[in-house]
Amino acid sequence: MSPAGPSRRPLPDLQAVGTSVIDGIQLLAAHQAAITRQEEALAARQEAADKRESLLAAQRAELLERAELLASRETAVAQREKDLAATTAALDAARTRTGELVLREREHCKMLEEILRRQQGRLMELGFSREDFRSPLEQTVGHLAMAFDRHTDLLERLPARITARLNAEGRSVSVATAEYVLACYRSRDAGFPVEPALEGILRESEEAAAAVKLEVNPAARQVAEMFAAEEEEVPSPGDQAGPSGVNPAASPSSEASSE
């Protein structure tokens, strides 16, 4: 082409283009750095949020554990309250039962004391004295039982005591009877010998002796009835002795002697 052809565009300023490109690159780098910083900040925030969430989860788990522990303690407390109520009711029932047993024991002790007194009175009528008894130290069943054991001992000794008493009374009656019979004869005959009574019945055989006894048996029965009648008229042992301690009832021997 000739210089006279169409005109060409002017070339841009390379320096201006380069500056513009550099500015754009710097702007892009700055934008990229800002985005990176934002991403790092977001990551830090996310990490902090994750930590807070983990902490909250741990706290929730701890709270749940505490709630379960509190619930179990409340259950245990409720059970203990029930047990305490049951124990209190049992104690109240035991106190009531104990009171009833104490009252019943007192009633039984009163009954036993009355029985003990009656037994003592009967044993004293049989010849025992107050020194022979063992009074209870306390008004309890155990001490009263020991007193009854003493009565049992006295009752075991009673047959031998009664036997000895009967033997003594028998000897006394025999003496009084013999005294009365011999005194009757001696009062009528001052020289009446008493030796035959000591020598016994003159007999050739047991049959002869029995025949003699049979002859005098009616008179012997009458004498025995006289003694029995006087025994019935004699007052109680406590009233037998007068002020001087002498029996006011006259015996057959004294009547015979007075004749």
matplotlib code that plots the C-alpha trace (Angstrom):
import matplotlib.pyplot as plt

x = [0.0, 1.0, 1.3, -1.7, -4.0, -6.4, -4.9, -3.9, -5.0, -2.4, -0.7, -1.8, 0.6, 2.4, 3.4, -0.2, -1.4, 1.3, 0.4, -3.3, -2.5, -0.3, -3.0, -5.5, -3.2, -2.6, -6.3, -6.9, -4.2, -5.6, -9.1, -7.7, -5.9, -9.1, -11.0, -8.3, -8.5, -12.2, -11.9, -9.5, -11.7, -14.7, -12.6, -11.6, -15.2, -16.3, -13.6, -14.7, -18.3, -17.4, -15.6, -18.6, -20.9, -18.6, -18.5, -22.3, -22.7, -20.4, -22.4, -25.6, -24.3, -23.1, -26.5, -28.3, -26.0, -26.7, -30.4, -30.3, -28.3, -30.8, -33.7, -32.1, -31.5, -35.0, -36.2, -33.9, -35.1, -38.7, -37.9, -36.2, -39.2, -41.4, -39.1, -39.0, -42.8, -43.0, -40.4, -42.2, -45.5, -43.7, -42.2, -45.6, -47.2, -44.3, -44.8, -48.5, -47.9, -45.3, -47.7, -50.4, -47.9, -46.8, -50.5, -51.2, -48.1, -49.2, -52.6, -51.0, -48.7, -51.6, -53.4, -50.2, -49.7, -53.2, -52.7, -49.3, -51.0, -53.7, -51.1, -49.1, -52.2, -53.0, -49.4, -49.3, -52.5, -50.5, -47.8, -45.4, -44.3, -43.6, -39.8, -40.3, -41.5, -39.5, -41.1, -40.5, -37.9, -39.8, -43.3, -42.4, -43.3, -39.8, -39.5, -43.0, -42.0, -39.1, -41.6, -43.8, -40.8, -40.3, -43.9, -43.2, -40.3, -42.5, -45.2, -42.6, -41.6, -45.3, -45.9, -43.0, -44.1, -47.7, -46.6, -44.4, -47.3, -49.8, -47.4, -46.9, -50.7, -51.3, -48.8, -50.4, -53.9, -52.6, -51.1, -54.2, -56.4, -54.2, -54.0, -57.8, -58.4, -55.8, -56.9, -60.6, -59.5, -57.1, -59.7, -61.9, -59.2, -56.1, -54.3, -55.2, -52.0, -50.8, -48.4, -50.9, -51.1, -47.4, -47.3, -50.0, -53.1, -52.9, -53.7, -53.1, -53.5, -54.0, -57.7, -58.1, -56.5, -58.8, -61.8, -60.8, -60.3, -63.8, -65.3, -63.9, -64.3, -67.7, -66.3, -63.2, -65.4, -67.4, -64.1, -62.9, -66.2, -65.8, -62.3, -63.6, -66.5, -64.1, -61.8, -64.7, -65.5, -61.8, -61.5, -59.0, -55.2, -54.8, -57.6, -56.9, -54.4, -55.6, -53.6, -51.4, -51.0, -53.0, -55.8, -59.1, -60.8, -60.7, -59.3, -60.7, -57.5, -58.0, -61.6, -60.6, -57.9, -60.3, -62.5]
y = [0.0, 3.5, 5.9, 7.6, 4.6, 4.4, 5.8, 3.3, 3.5, 4.9, 2.3, 2.4, 3.6, 0.4, 2.0, 2.9, -0.6, -2.1, 0.1, -0.8, -4.5, -4.2, -2.2, -4.9, -7.7, -5.8, -5.3, -9.0, -10.0, -7.7, -9.1, -12.6, -11.7, -10.3, -13.4, -15.6, -13.5, -13.8, -17.5, -17.8, -15.7, -17.9, -21.0, -19.6, -18.7, -22.2, -23.7, -21.6, -22.5, -26.2, -25.8, -24.0, -26.7, -29.5, -27.7, -27.3, -31.0, -31.9, -29.5, -31.0, -34.5, -33.5, -31.8, -35.0, -37.1, -34.8, -34.9, -38.7, -38.7, -36.2, -38.4, -41.5, -39.6, -38.4, -42.0, -43.2, -40.4, -41.3, -45.0, -44.0, -41.9, -45.0, -47.2, -44.6, -44.4, -48.2, -48.3, -45.6, -47.5, -50.7, -48.9, -47.4, -50.9, -52.3, -49.6, -50.2, -54.0, -53.4, -51.3, -53.9, -56.6, -54.4, -54.0, -57.6, -58.5, -56.2, -57.9, -61.3, -60.2, -59.1, -62.4, -64.3, -62.2, -63.0, -66.7, -66.5, -64.9, -67.6, -70.4, -68.8, -68.7, -72.3, -73.4, -71.4, -73.2, -76.4, -75.3, -73.2, -69.8, -66.6, -67.3, -70.3, -68.2, -66.2, -62.9, -61.6, -58.8, -57.2, -57.5, -59.3, -62.7, -64.0, -63.0, -64.4, -67.6, -68.0, -67.5, -70.2, -72.4, -71.9, -73.0, -76.1, -76.9, -76.5, -78.7, -81.4, -81.2, -81.2, -85.0, -85.6, -82.6, -83.8, -87.3, -85.9, -83.7, -86.6, -88.8, -86.1, -85.5, -89.3, -89.7, -86.7, -88.2, -91.6, -90.1, -88.1, -91.2, -93.5, -90.7, -90.3, -94.1, -94.6, -91.5, -92.7, -95.9, -94.3, -91.6, -94.5, -96.7, -94.9, -98.2, -99.1, -100.4, -98.9, -101.7, -103.9, -101.2, -101.4, -105.2, -105.6, -107.9, -111.2, -113.7, -117.3, -116.6, -113.8, -114.9, -114.4, -111.0, -110.0, -111.2, -109.0, -106.0, -106.6, -106.6, -103.1, -101.7, -100.1, -98.2, -97.3, -95.8, -93.8, -92.4, -91.6, -89.8, -87.7, -86.7, -86.0, -83.8, -81.8, -81.4, -79.9, -77.5, -76.3, -72.8, -72.1, -72.5, -68.8, -68.6, -71.8, -70.3, -67.8, -64.8, -67.2, -69.5, -72.3, -74.0, -72.9, -76.1, -78.7, -82.1, -85.4, -86.0, -82.6, -83.4, -86.8, -85.3, -82.7, -85.4]
z = [0.0, -0.5, 2.2, 0.9, 1.8, 4.9, 8.2, 11.0, 14.7, 17.1, 19.3, 23.0, 25.6, 26.8, 30.0, 30.8, 29.9, 32.1, 35.0, 34.6, 34.5, 37.6, 39.4, 38.5, 39.7, 42.9, 43.4, 42.7, 45.1, 47.8, 47.2, 47.4, 50.6, 52.1, 51.1, 52.7, 55.9, 55.9, 55.4, 58.3, 60.5, 59.5, 60.3, 63.6, 64.4, 63.3, 65.5, 68.4, 67.7, 67.6, 70.9, 72.4, 71.0, 72.5, 75.8, 75.7, 74.9, 77.8, 80.1, 78.9, 79.5, 83.0, 83.7, 82.6, 84.8, 87.7, 87.0, 87.0, 90.2, 91.8, 90.6, 92.1, 95.4, 95.4, 94.9, 97.7, 100.0, 99.2, 99.9, 103.1, 104.1, 103.5, 105.5, 108.2, 108.3, 108.4, 111.2, 113.1, 112.8, 113.9, 116.9, 117.8, 117.6, 119.7, 122.3, 122.4, 122.6, 125.3, 127.3, 127.0, 128.1, 131.1, 132.1, 131.6, 133.7, 136.4, 136.5, 136.5, 139.3, 141.3, 140.7, 141.6, 144.8, 145.9, 145.2, 147.0, 150.1, 150.1, 149.9, 152.6, 154.8, 154.2, 154.8, 158.1, 159.1, 158.5, 161.0, 158.9, 160.1, 158.2, 158.4, 156.2, 153.3, 150.8, 150.0, 146.4, 146.2, 143.3, 142.1, 138.9, 137.5, 137.9, 141.6, 142.3, 140.5, 143.0, 145.9, 144.4, 144.2, 147.9, 148.4, 146.3, 148.6, 151.7, 150.1, 149.5, 153.1, 154.2, 154.3, 156.7, 158.8, 158.9, 159.8, 162.6, 163.8, 163.7, 165.5, 168.2, 168.4, 168.5, 171.3, 173.1, 172.7, 173.8, 176.9, 177.7, 177.2, 179.4, 182.0, 182.0, 182.4, 185.1, 186.9, 186.9, 188.6, 191.0, 192.0, 193.2, 194.7, 196.0, 196.0, 192.4, 190.8, 187.5, 186.8, 184.9, 182.3, 181.9, 181.9, 179.3, 178.9, 180.6, 178.0, 177.1, 173.4, 170.9, 170.7, 174.4, 174.2, 171.4, 173.4, 176.3, 174.0, 172.5, 176.0, 176.8, 173.3, 173.9, 176.9, 174.9, 172.2, 174.7, 176.1, 172.6, 171.8, 174.9, 173.7, 170.2, 171.6, 173.7, 170.7, 168.7, 171.5, 171.6, 169.8, 167.1, 167.8, 168.2, 170.8, 172.7, 175.1, 177.7, 179.0, 180.9, 177.9, 179.5, 177.5, 179.1, 178.0, 180.7, 179.7, 180.9, 183.0, 184.8, 185.5, 186.8, 188.9, 190.3, 191.5]

ax = plt.figure().add_subplot(projection="3d")
ax.plot(x, y, z, "-o")
ax.set_aspect("equal")
plt.show()
